[in-house]
């Protein structure tokens, strides 16, 4: 498990794999929701958490469990 830069979200595997798993789990998410400019990953994660109705901690737990 490694930690991504700018956030305390632990990640296992590649972000591409995790992104696909999140899209499968939350069908309302689209590729556009995962786009971000370098250094703005936290903003992307905030967009995702708002769209799926989860808190930051809940989203961190979901990503960690993927």
Chimera marker file (.cmm) of the C-alpha trace (Angstrom):
<marker_set name="trace">
<marker id="1" x="0.000" y="0.000" z="0.000" r="1" g="1" b="0" radius="0.5"/>
<marker id="2" x="1.336" y="3.436" z="-0.862" r="1" g="1" b="0" radius="0.5"/>
<marker id="3" x="0.183" y="6.962" z="-0.223" r="1" g="1" b="0" radius="0.5"/>
<marker id="4" x="-0.515" y="9.326" z="-3.085" r="1" g="1" b="0" radius="0.5"/>
<marker id="5" x="0.832" y="12.842" z="-3.041" r="1" g="1" b="0" radius="0.5"/>
<marker id="6" x="-1.344" y="15.681" z="-1.681" r="1" g="1" b="0" radius="0.5"/>
<marker id="7" x="-3.739" y="13.344" z="0.124" r="1" g="1" b="0" radius="0.5"/>
<marker id="8" x="-3.856" y="10.678" z="2.789" r="1" g="1" b="0" radius="0.5"/>
<marker id="9" x="-5.792" y="8.222" z="0.618" r="1" g="1" b="0" radius="0.5"/>
<marker id="10" x="-3.943" y="4.899" z="0.712" r="1" g="1" b="0" radius="0.5"/>
<marker id="11" x="-3.804" y="3.203" z="-2.667" r="1" g="1" b="0" radius="0.5"/>
<marker id="12" x="-3.269" y="-0.387" z="-3.763" r="1" g="1" b="0" radius="0.5"/>
<marker id="13" x="-2.460" y="-1.006" z="-7.396" r="1" g="1" b="0" radius="0.5"/>
<marker id="14" x="-2.664" y="1.562" z="-10.132" r="1" g="1" b="0" radius="0.5"/>
<marker id="15" x="-4.991" y="4.535" z="-10.087" r="1" g="1" b="0" radius="0.5"/>
<marker id="16" x="-6.406" y="3.369" z="-13.448" r="1" g="1" b="0" radius="0.5"/>
<marker id="17" x="-7.519" y="0.093" z="-11.863" r="1" g="1" b="0" radius="0.5"/>
<marker id="18" x="-8.995" y="1.867" z="-8.847" r="1" g="1" b="0" radius="0.5"/>
<marker id="19" x="-10.798" y="4.361" z="-11.065" r="1" g="1" b="0" radius="0.5"/>
<marker id="20" x="-12.462" y="1.534" z="-13.009" r="1" g="1" b="0" radius="0.5"/>
<marker id="21" x="-13.474" y="-0.194" z="-9.767" r="1" g="1" b="0" radius="0.5"/>
<marker id="22" x="-14.969" y="3.046" z="-8.421" r="1" g="1" b="0" radius="0.5"/>
<marker id="23" x="-16.902" y="3.564" z="-11.669" r="1" g="1" b="0" radius="0.5"/>
<marker id="24" x="-18.240" y="0.003" z="-11.421" r="1" g="1" b="0" radius="0.5"/>
<marker id="25" x="-19.255" y="0.487" z="-7.780" r="1" g="1" b="0" radius="0.5"/>
<marker id="26" x="-20.782" y="3.947" z="-8.332" r="1" g="1" b="0" radius="0.5"/>
<marker id="27" x="-22.351" y="3.960" z="-11.778" r="1" g="1" b="0" radius="0.5"/>
<marker id="28" x="-23.041" y="7.704" z="-11.602" r="1" g="1" b="0" radius="0.5"/>
<marker id="29" x="-19.296" y="8.396" z="-11.920" r="1" g="1" b="0" radius="0.5"/>
<marker id="30" x="-17.900" y="9.170" z="-15.373" r="1" g="1" b="0" radius="0.5"/>
<marker id="31" x="-14.423" y="9.585" z="-16.839" r="1" g="1" b="0" radius="0.5"/>
<marker id="32" x="-14.907" y="13.352" z="-16.579" r="1" g="1" b="0" radius="0.5"/>
<marker id="33" x="-15.242" y="13.045" z="-12.794" r="1" g="1" b="0" radius="0.5"/>
<marker id="34" x="-11.732" y="11.594" z="-12.633" r="1" g="1" b="0" radius="0.5"/>
<marker id="35" x="-9.976" y="14.264" z="-14.677" r="1" g="1" b="0" radius="0.5"/>
<marker id="36" x="-7.623" y="16.551" z="-12.814" r="1" g="1" b="0" radius="0.5"/>
<marker id="37" x="-4.735" y="18.882" z="-13.467" r="1" g="1" b="0" radius="0.5"/>
<marker id="38" x="-1.440" y="17.975" z="-11.833" r="1" g="1" b="0" radius="0.5"/>
<marker id="39" x="-1.428" y="18.917" z="-8.166" r="1" g="1" b="0" radius="0.5"/>
<marker id="40" x="-5.237" y="19.126" z="-8.019" r="1" g="1" b="0" radius="0.5"/>
<marker id="41" x="-6.005" y="15.549" z="-7.022" r="1" g="1" b="0" radius="0.5"/>
<marker id="42" x="-7.699" y="16.701" z="-3.812" r="1" g="1" b="0" radius="0.5"/>
<marker id="43" x="-10.171" y="18.760" z="-5.853" r="1" g="1" b="0" radius="0.5"/>
<marker id="44" x="-10.977" y="15.699" z="-7.963" r="1" g="1" b="0" radius="0.5"/>
<marker id="45" x="-11.529" y="13.596" z="-4.843" r="1" g="1" b="0" radius="0.5"/>
<marker id="46" x="-13.839" y="16.274" z="-3.434" r="1" g="1" b="0" radius="0.5"/>
<marker id="47" x="-15.889" y="16.210" z="-6.658" r="1" g="1" b="0" radius="0.5"/>
<marker id="48" x="-16.173" y="12.440" z="-6.442" r="1" g="1" b="0" radius="0.5"/>
<marker id="49" x="-17.199" y="12.441" z="-2.780" r="1" g="1" b="0" radius="0.5"/>
<marker id="50" x="-19.880" y="15.063" z="-3.438" r="1" g="1" b="0" radius="0.5"/>
<marker id="51" x="-21.220" y="13.149" z="-6.424" r="1" g="1" b="0" radius="0.5"/>
<marker id="52" x="-21.511" y="9.853" z="-4.529" r="1" g="1" b="0" radius="0.5"/>
<marker id="53" x="-22.662" y="11.450" z="-1.276" r="1" g="1" b="0" radius="0.5"/>
<marker id="54" x="-19.813" y="10.244" z="0.921" r="1" g="1" b="0" radius="0.5"/>
<marker id="55" x="-17.595" y="12.028" z="3.415" r="1" g="1" b="0" radius="0.5"/>
<marker id="56" x="-13.858" y="12.334" z="2.847" r="1" g="1" b="0" radius="0.5"/>
<marker id="57" x="-13.212" y="9.575" z="5.399" r="1" g="1" b="0" radius="0.5"/>
<marker id="58" x="-15.791" y="7.294" z="3.763" r="1" g="1" b="0" radius="0.5"/>
<marker id="59" x="-14.231" y="7.837" z="0.334" r="1" g="1" b="0" radius="0.5"/>
<marker id="60" x="-10.775" y="7.132" z="1.757" r="1" g="1" b="0" radius="0.5"/>
<marker id="61" x="-12.066" y="3.858" z="3.221" r="1" g="1" b="0" radius="0.5"/>
<marker id="62" x="-13.721" y="2.888" z="-0.053" r="1" g="1" b="0" radius="0.5"/>
<marker id="63" x="-10.545" y="3.534" z="-2.043" r="1" g="1" b="0" radius="0.5"/>
<marker id="64" x="-8.417" y="1.706" z="0.541" r="1" g="1" b="0" radius="0.5"/>
<marker id="65" x="-10.689" y="-1.335" z="0.276" r="1" g="1" b="0" radius="0.5"/>
<marker id="66" x="-10.447" y="-1.585" z="-3.538" r="1" g="1" b="0" radius="0.5"/>
<link id1="1" id2="2" r="1" g="1" b="0" radius="0.2"/>
<link id1="2" id2="3" r="1" g="1" b="0" radius="0.2"/>
<link id1="3" id2="4" r="1" g="1" b="0" radius="0.2"/>
<link id1="4" id2="5" r="1" g="1" b="0" radius="0.2"/>
<link id1="5" id2="6" r="1" g="1" b="0" radius="0.2"/>
<link id1="6" id2="7" r="1" g="1" b="0" radius="0.2"/>
<link id1="7" id2="8" r="1" g="1" b="0" radius="0.2"/>
<link id1="8" id2="9" r="1" g="1" b="0" radius="0.2"/>
<link id1="9" id2="10" r="1" g="1" b="0" radius="0.2"/>
<link id1="10" id2="11" r="1" g="1" b="0" radius="0.2"/>
<link id1="11" id2="12" r="1" g="1" b="0" radius="0.2"/>
<link id1="12" id2="13" r="1" g="1" b="0" radius="0.2"/>
<link id1="13" id2="14" r="1" g="1" b="0" radius="0.2"/>
<link id1="14" id2="15" r="1" g="1" b="0" radius="0.2"/>
<link id1="15" id2="16" r="1" g="1" b="0" radius="0.2"/>
<link id1="16" id2="17" r="1" g="1" b="0" radius="0.2"/>
<link id1="17" id2="18" r="1" g="1" b="0" radius="0.2"/>
<link id1="18" id2="19" r="1" g="1" b="0" radius="0.2"/>
<link id1="19" id2="20" r="1" g="1" b="0" radius="0.2"/>
<link id1="20" id2="21" r="1" g="1" b="0" radius="0.2"/>
<link id1="21" id2="22" r="1" g="1" b="0" radius="0.2"/>
<link id1="22" id2="23" r="1" g="1" b="0" radius="0.2"/>
<link id1="23" id2="24" r="1" g="1" b="0" radius="0.2"/>
<link id1="24" id2="25" r="1" g="1" b="0" radius="0.2"/>
<link id1="25" id2="26" r="1" g="1" b="0" radius="0.2"/>
<link id1="26" id2="27" r="1" g="1" b="0" radius="0.2"/>
<link id1="27" id2="28" r="1" g="1" b="0" radius="0.2"/>
<link id1="28" id2="29" r="1" g="1" b="0" radius="0.2"/>
<link id1="29" id2="30" r="1" g="1" b="0" radius="0.2"/>
<link id1="30" id2="31" r="1" g="1" b="0" radius="0.2"/>
<link id1="31" id2="32" r="1" g="1" b="0" radius="0.2"/>
<link id1="32" id2="33" r="1" g="1" b="0" radius="0.2"/>
<link id1="33" id2="34" r="1" g="1" b="0" radius="0.2"/>
<link id1="34" id2="35" r="1" g="1" b="0" radius="0.2"/>
<link id1="35" id2="36" r="1" g="1" b="0" radius="0.2"/>
<link id1="36" id2="37" r="1" g="1" b="0" radius="0.2"/>
<link id1="37" id2="38" r="1" g="1" b="0" radius="0.2"/>
<link id1="38" id2="39" r="1" g="1" b="0" radius="0.2"/>
<link id1="39" id2="40" r="1" g="1" b="0" radius="0.2"/>
<link id1="40" id2="41" r="1" g="1" b="0" radius="0.2"/>
<link id1="41" id2="42" r="1" g="1" b="0" radius="0.2"/>
<link id1="42" id2="43" r="1" g="1" b="0" radius="0.2"/>
<link id1="43" id2="44" r="1" g="1" b="0" radius="0.2"/>
<link id1="44" id2="45" r="1" g="1" b="0" radius="0.2"/>
<link id1="45" id2="46" r="1" g="1" b="0" radius="0.2"/>
<link id1="46" id2="47" r="1" g="1" b="0" radius="0.2"/>
<link id1="47" id2="48" r="1" g="1" b="0" radius="0.2"/>
<link id1="48" id2="49" r="1" g="1" b="0" radius="0.2"/>
<link id1="49" id2="50" r="1" g="1" b="0" radius="0.2"/>
<link id1="50" id2="51" r="1" g="1" b="0" radius="0.2"/>
<link id1="51" id2="52" r="1" g="1" b="0" radius="0.2"/>
<link id1="52" id2="53" r="1" g="1" b="0" radius="0.2"/>
<link id1="53" id2="54" r="1" g="1" b="0" radius="0.2"/>
<link id1="54" id2="55" r="1" g="1" b="0" radius="0.2"/>
<link id1="55" id2="56" r="1" g="1" b="0" radius="0.2"/>
<link id1="56" id2="57" r="1" g="1" b="0" radius="0.2"/>
<link id1="57" id2="58" r="1" g="1" b="0" radius="0.2"/>
<link id1="58" id2="59" r="1" g="1" b="0" radius="0.2"/>
<link id1="59" id2="60" r="1" g="1" b="0" radius="0.2"/>
<link id1="60" id2="61" r="1" g="1" b="0" radius="0.2"/>
<link id1="61" id2="62" r="1" g="1" b="0" radius="0.2"/>
<link id1="62" id2="63" r="1" g="1" b="0" radius="0.2"/>
<link id1="63" id2="64" r="1" g="1" b="0" radius="0.2"/>
<link id1="64" id2="65" r="1" g="1" b="0" radius="0.2"/>
<link id1="65" id2="66" r="1" g="1" b="0" radius="0.2"/>
</marker_set>
